[in-house]
Amino acid sequence: MHPALSVILLTTAIGAGQGLFLAMITGQLYAIAHFLPVQEGQFYAFGSLLALAFLLAGLGASFFHLGHPERAWRAIAMWRTSWLSREVIVLPLVMALAFVYGVAHAFSWTRPLFQIGDALQVDLTLLLGISGTVATLALFVCTAMIYAAVRFLQEWHTPLTVSNFLFLGTASGFMLAAAYSAYLGNPLVTFYGTWAVILTAIGSISRFMHLRRNDRLKPKSTLQTAIGIRHTQIVQKAQGATGGSFNTREFFHGRDQRLVQVSRYVYLTLILPIPVLLIGLSYVITSPRLPIVAFCLQFLGLMIERWAFFAEARHPQNLYYQSVS
């Protein structure tokens, strides 16, 4: 498949935004449970607004691959059957919850609404945080299922696609939370950095399993099955056209297959070992810059990973257009 830059930016940016929103909520829950020091409302407010900025950037990028952006609102019409329609509905909901969550903290709307048991006092921010967690997880599933539900693309049609989007997106968000904390000089950089390392490790294992699975796939469609002739030696001489077309541009990446193979080593290195080393080193020397560098490098690695995710998918129509592609 052809990796469109707008789709790469969309999926990586909203993944980081979702992960950062979850990180803010997680920090608040740990503080409620007295595992972390309570932070001022401004910490959660600006963190949520930063998450909203990434979500808005991803949403803005999505318009660049639409032929008629003015008709984008029609995407919600097929919500009963289309994961894309569901994503279009859930994404603005997550953005709204992130915004209201940040505003609630900024204006200290933390007066308890009711109490559960002897200790848990539930306020507006906690209710918004729980709602935001559910909506964010739903958005991860909707985005991933757009690709995992495509059955004829064997490389995507697996639960590992959902796992990759969920854990890698959440990992980048927690890494961003560590960078945000380091920039402010907040001691939570250790908490967020540690969770970022754990989630990155889980996401990397999931992606590695995905790669191993894809390497072992046997194509269901071949030249023999496409034309109904079972001869062992069939060679296509021409595709029947003298120039390129939508099919040759959009369903094949047009790069040397060796580039796809090399990209694996590049993004696996940028996603896991380098950020983990930088985060660990930042603990030792107490550097406010290393977590920021770690996030930037990991985000770059995730963009390369998303490019490879699309490039690795072999569309069956390329059996016909292979002489050009």
C-alpha positions as CSV (number, residue, x, y, z in Angstrom):
1,M,0.0,0.0,0.0
2,H,1.0,3.6,-0.5
3,P,1.8,5.3,2.8
4,A,0.2,8.8,2.7
5,L,2.0,11.3,4.9
6,S,-1.3,12.7,6.1
7,V,-2.4,9.3,7.4
8,I,1.0,8.7,9.0
9,L,0.7,12.1,10.8
10,L,-2.9,11.4,11.7
11,T,-2.3,8.1,13.4
12,T,0.9,9.0,15.2
13,A,-0.2,12.4,16.4
14,I,-3.6,11.4,17.8
15,G,-1.9,8.3,19.3
16,A,0.5,10.6,21.3
17,G,-2.4,12.9,22.2
18,Q,-4.5,10.0,23.5
19,G,-1.5,8.6,25.4
20,L,-0.8,11.9,27.0
21,F,-4.4,12.4,28.0
22,L,-4.4,8.9,29.6
23,A,-1.1,9.8,31.4
24,M,-2.7,12.9,33.0
25,I,-5.6,10.8,34.2
26,T,-3.3,8.1,35.5
27,G,-1.3,10.6,37.4
28,Q,-4.4,12.0,39.1
29,L,-5.6,8.5,40.0
30,Y,-2.3,7.6,41.5
31,A,-2.4,10.9,43.5
32,I,-6.0,10.0,44.7
33,A,-4.7,6.6,45.9
34,H,-1.8,8.5,47.7
35,F,0.9,6.8,45.5
36,L,2.0,10.1,44.1
37,P,2.1,13.7,45.5
38,V,-1.0,15.7,44.5
39,Q,-0.3,18.1,41.7
40,E,-1.7,21.6,41.2
41,G,-4.6,21.9,38.8
42,Q,-2.4,23.8,36.3
43,F,-0.2,20.7,35.7
44,Y,-3.2,18.6,34.5
45,A,-4.7,21.6,32.7
46,F,-1.7,22.3,30.5
47,G,-1.0,18.6,30.0
48,S,-4.5,18.1,28.8
49,L,-4.3,21.1,26.5
50,L,-1.0,19.7,25.1
51,A,-2.8,16.4,24.4
52,L,-5.6,18.4,22.7
53,A,-3.0,20.1,20.5
54,F,-1.7,16.7,19.3
55,L,-5.3,15.5,18.7
56,L,-6.0,18.7,16.7
57,A,-2.8,18.3,14.7
58,G,-3.8,14.7,13.8
59,L,-7.3,15.8,12.8
60,G,-5.9,18.6,10.7
61,A,-3.6,16.2,8.9
62,S,-6.5,13.9,8.1
63,F,-8.0,16.6,5.8
64,F,-5.0,16.5,3.4
65,H,-5.9,13.0,2.1
66,L,-9.6,13.9,1.4
67,G,-10.6,14.6,-2.1
68,H,-13.5,16.8,-0.9
69,P,-12.8,18.0,2.7
70,E,-16.0,19.9,2.8
71,R,-17.9,16.6,2.7
72,A,-15.9,15.1,5.6
73,W,-19.0,15.4,7.9
74,R,-20.7,12.8,5.8
75,A,-18.3,10.2,7.1
76,I,-20.5,9.7,10.2
77,A,-23.4,8.4,8.2
78,M,-22.1,4.7,8.2
79,W,-21.4,4.4,11.9
80,R,-23.3,1.1,12.1
81,T,-20.9,-0.7,9.9
82,S,-17.8,1.5,9.3
83,W,-14.9,1.8,11.8
84,L,-13.9,5.0,10.0
85,S,-17.3,6.5,10.8
86,R,-17.0,5.4,14.4
87,E,-13.5,7.0,14.6
88,V,-14.9,10.3,13.2
89,I,-17.5,10.3,16.0
90,V,-15.3,9.3,18.9
91,L,-12.3,11.5,18.0
92,P,-14.2,14.8,18.6
93,L,-15.7,13.3,21.8
94,V,-12.1,12.6,23.1
95,M,-11.1,16.1,22.2
96,A,-14.1,17.6,24.0
97,L,-13.4,15.5,27.1
98,A,-9.7,16.5,27.1
99,F,-10.7,20.2,26.8
100,V,-13.3,20.1,29.6
101,Y,-11.0,18.0,31.8
102,G,-8.2,20.7,31.4
103,V,-10.7,23.5,32.0
104,A,-12.0,21.8,35.1
105,H,-8.5,21.6,36.6
106,A,-7.6,25.1,35.5
107,F,-10.6,26.6,37.4
108,S,-10.3,24.1,40.3
109,W,-13.7,22.6,39.8
110,T,-12.7,19.9,42.3
111,R,-15.4,20.2,45.0
112,P,-16.6,16.6,45.8
113,L,-19.9,15.7,44.2
114,F,-20.4,12.5,46.2
115,Q,-18.4,10.0,48.2
116,I,-17.8,6.3,47.7
117,G,-16.9,4.5,50.9
118,D,-15.0,6.3,53.6
119,A,-12.2,7.8,51.6
120,L,-13.0,8.2,47.8
121,Q,-14.4,11.6,47.1
122,V,-15.6,11.9,43.5
123,D,-15.4,15.3,41.8
124,L,-16.0,16.6,38.3
125,T,-12.4,16.0,37.2
126,L,-12.5,12.4,38.3
127,L,-15.8,11.8,36.4
128,L,-14.3,13.4,33.3
129,G,-11.1,11.4,33.6
130,I,-13.0,8.1,33.8
131,S,-15.2,9.1,30.8
132,G,-12.1,10.2,28.9
133,T,-10.3,6.9,29.6
134,V,-13.2,4.9,28.1
135,A,-13.5,7.2,25.1
136,T,-9.7,7.2,24.5
137,L,-9.5,3.4,24.6
138,A,-12.5,3.2,22.2
139,L,-10.7,5.6,19.8
140,F,-7.6,3.4,19.8
141,V,-9.8,0.5,18.9
142,C,-11.7,2.4,16.2
143,T,-8.5,3.7,14.5
144,A,-6.8,0.3,14.5
145,M,-9.9,-1.6,13.3
146,I,-10.1,0.6,10.2
147,Y,-7.1,-1.5,9.1
148,A,-7.5,-4.7,11.1
149,A,-11.0,-5.2,9.6
150,V,-9.7,-5.3,6.0
151,R,-9.7,-9.1,5.5
152,F,-8.0,-9.2,2.1
153,L,-4.9,-7.4,3.4
154,Q,-3.5,-10.3,5.5
155,E,-0.7,-8.2,7.0
156,W,-3.3,-6.0,8.7
157,H,-6.1,-8.5,9.5
158,T,-4.9,-9.5,12.9
159,P,-5.5,-8.5,16.6
160,L,-1.9,-7.5,16.7
161,T,-2.8,-4.4,14.7
162,V,-5.0,-3.3,17.5
163,S,-2.4,-4.2,20.1
164,N,0.3,-2.2,18.2
165,F,-1.9,1.0,17.9
166,L,-2.9,0.8,21.5
167,F,0.5,0.1,23.2
168,L,2.7,2.2,20.9
169,G,0.3,5.1,21.0
170,T,0.0,5.0,24.8
171,A,3.8,4.6,25.1
172,S,4.4,7.7,23.1
173,G,1.9,9.6,25.2
174,F,3.6,8.6,28.5
175,M,6.9,9.5,27.0
176,L,5.5,12.9,26.1
177,A,4.2,13.2,29.7
178,A,7.8,12.5,30.9
179,A,9.1,15.2,28.6
180,Y,6.4,17.6,29.7
181,S,7.2,16.9,33.4
182,A,10.9,17.3,32.7
183,Y,10.4,20.6,31.0
184,L,8.4,21.9,34.1
185,G,10.9,20.4,36.5
186,N,8.2,18.2,38.0
187,P,9.3,15.1,39.9
188,L,6.7,13.0,38.1
189,V,9.1,12.6,35.2
190,T,10.3,9.4,36.9
191,F,6.8,8.0,37.2
192,Y,5.8,8.8,33.6
193,G,9.2,7.7,32.2
194,T,9.0,4.4,33.9
195,W,5.6,3.7,32.6
196,A,6.7,4.9,29.2
197,V,9.5,2.3,29.2
198,I,7.1,-0.5,30.3
199,L,4.5,0.4,27.6
200,T,7.2,0.8,25.0
201,A,8.6,-2.7,25.7
202,I,5.1,-4.2,25.5
203,G,4.4,-2.3,22.2
204,S,7.8,-3.4,20.7
205,I,7.1,-7.0,21.6
206,S,3.7,-6.8,20.0
207,R,5.2,-5.2,16.8
208,F,7.9,-7.8,16.7
209,M,5.3,-10.6,16.9
210,H,3.4,-8.8,14.1
211,L,6.5,-8.8,11.9
212,R,7.2,-12.5,12.6
213,R,3.6,-13.3,11.7
214,N,3.7,-11.3,8.5
215,D,7.0,-12.9,7.4
216,R,5.4,-16.3,7.6
217,L,2.2,-15.4,5.6
218,K,1.4,-17.2,2.4
219,P,-0.5,-15.1,0.0
220,K,-4.0,-16.3,-0.6
221,S,-4.1,-14.8,-4.1
222,T,-1.6,-15.7,-6.8
223,L,-1.4,-15.3,-10.6
224,Q,-2.7,-18.8,-10.9
225,T,-5.8,-18.2,-8.7
226,A,-6.4,-14.8,-10.3
227,I,-6.8,-16.2,-13.8
228,G,-7.9,-19.7,-13.0
229,I,-4.8,-21.4,-14.6
230,R,-2.8,-23.7,-12.4
231,H,0.4,-23.8,-14.5
232,T,3.5,-23.4,-12.4
233,Q,5.2,-20.9,-14.7
234,I,3.1,-17.8,-15.5
235,V,4.8,-14.5,-16.4
236,Q,3.0,-11.2,-16.9
237,K,4.5,-9.2,-19.8
238,A,2.4,-6.0,-19.5
239,Q,-0.4,-4.5,-17.5
240,G,-2.4,-3.3,-20.5
241,A,-1.7,0.4,-20.1
242,T,1.2,2.7,-21.1
243,G,1.2,4.9,-18.0
244,G,0.4,5.0,-14.3
245,S,-3.0,5.3,-12.7
246,F,-4.7,5.6,-9.4
247,N,-4.3,1.9,-8.9
248,T,-0.5,2.0,-9.4
249,R,-0.1,5.1,-7.2
250,E,-2.3,4.3,-4.3
251,F,-1.9,0.5,-3.8
252,F,1.9,0.2,-4.0
253,H,4.6,2.3,-2.2
254,G,6.9,2.4,-5.2
255,R,10.0,1.8,-3.2
256,D,12.7,-0.9,-3.2
257,Q,11.7,-3.7,-1.0
258,R,15.1,-3.4,0.7
259,L,14.1,0.0,2.0
260,V,11.1,-1.6,3.8
261,Q,13.4,-4.2,5.4
262,V,15.9,-1.6,6.5
263,S,13.1,0.6,8.0
264,R,12.4,-2.2,10.4
265,Y,15.7,-1.9,12.1
266,V,15.6,1.8,12.1
267,Y,12.2,2.2,13.7
268,L,12.7,-0.7,16.2
269,T,15.9,1.1,17.3
270,L,14.3,4.5,17.6
271,I,11.2,3.2,19.4
272,L,12.8,1.0,22.1
273,P,16.5,1.1,23.0
274,I,17.4,4.7,22.3
275,P,14.5,6.3,24.2
276,V,14.9,3.8,27.1
277,L,18.6,4.6,27.4
278,L,17.9,8.4,27.3
279,I,15.2,8.1,30.0
280,G,17.5,6.0,32.2
281,L,20.4,8.5,31.7
282,S,18.1,11.4,32.6
283,Y,17.4,9.7,35.9
284,V,21.1,9.5,36.6
285,I,22.2,13.0,35.6
286,T,18.8,14.7,36.3
287,S,18.6,16.2,32.8
288,P,15.5,18.1,31.8
289,R,16.4,17.8,28.1
290,L,16.9,14.1,27.7
291,P,13.3,13.1,28.1
292,I,12.3,15.6,25.5
293,V,14.9,14.2,23.1
294,A,13.7,10.7,23.9
295,F,10.1,11.6,23.0
296,C,11.2,13.3,19.7
297,L,13.3,10.3,18.6
298,Q,10.6,7.8,19.5
299,F,7.9,9.9,17.7
300,L,10.2,9.9,14.6
301,G,10.5,6.1,15.0
302,L,6.8,5.7,15.2
303,M,6.3,7.7,12.0
304,I,8.8,5.4,10.3
305,E,7.0,2.4,11.8
306,R,3.6,3.6,10.5
307,W,5.1,4.1,7.0
308,A,6.4,0.5,7.1
309,F,3.0,-0.6,8.4
310,F,1.3,0.7,5.2
311,A,4.2,-0.3,2.9
312,E,4.2,-3.9,4.1
313,A,0.6,-4.5,3.2
314,R,0.5,-6.3,-0.2
315,H,-2.7,-5.4,-2.0
316,P,-3.9,-8.3,-4.2
317,Q,-4.5,-6.0,-7.2
318,N,-0.8,-5.6,-7.5
319,L,-0.7,-9.0,-9.0
320,Y,-2.1,-7.4,-12.1
321,Y,-0.2,-4.1,-11.9
322,Q,3.2,-5.6,-10.9
323,S,4.8,-4.8,-14.2
324,V,4.5,-1.2,-13.4
325,S,4.6,-1.2,-9.6
